[in-house]
C-alpha cells in the first residue's frame, strides 16, 4: 500500500485531476485514455483487487457504481461502459481496485 500510486493520488501526494470526491471515493481522469471519456472511480480504502474484497466491502463496490452512474449523468454521457480488470491476467495494471468509466459518446 505504501507505494500504491492511487493511494498517493487519493492522499494528494501526487497530482490527479479530481472530478469528484466524497468520503468513500474519488474520480480522476485516466492518464492514458482508451476512449473519448475515460475516468477512474477509486475507493479511498486500499483494496488491491476484486479478488481481495472482504466482508462489508460490497458497500464500497456498490458506492463506486453509484458514483459512476451519477457522474455519467452529470457529464451527459449518452452511453458508457463500466469495467473492472481483475488480477494481472485480467488486465489489471495497478493493484488498487478501480472502476473504469469509458464512453465514446461524450
Buried (B, 14 or more C-beta within 10 A) or exposed (E): EEEBBBBBBBEEEEEBEEBBBEEBBBBBEBEEEEBEBBBBBBBBBBBBBBEEBEEEBEEBBEBBEEBBBEBBEEBEBEEBEBEBBEEEEEEBEBBBBBBBBBBBEE
